Amino acid sequence: MSKICAICGKGPSFGNNVSHANNKTAKTWYPNLQKVKALRNGTVSTIKVCTRCIRSGRVTKAL
């Protein structure tokens, strides 16, 4: 499964680790995704959502 939020589309970001000696190595930062049972289009489904969307109330959790 992809590492992309189902609500906002947030995905991995890329950059470099930079050491004190200015050595650069590739680095990937992933969003904090959680599997959540949520209401989508009137049905309950399990989706991967970032914690920012959960916290801000963009996700309606299933009871």
Residue, then its C-alpha position, 0 to 999 in steps of 0.5 A: m500500500s502507498k504511503i499517502c494520506a487518503i484525505c489530504g494526499k500528503g506523501p513522502s518528502f525527500g532531501n538529504n541528511v547532512s553531516h557535520a563534515n557536510n557529507k550528504t546522503a539521501k533521506t526520505w521523510y514519511p507522514n505519520l499515517q494511521k489505519v482508521k475505520a471511517l465513514r466515506n460515502g455513507t459506508v465504513s471503510t479502513i483508510k490510511v490517514c495522516t494524524r493531522c487530518i485526524r486531529s483537525g476533524r477531517v475524518t469522521k470515525a466509525l462507531 
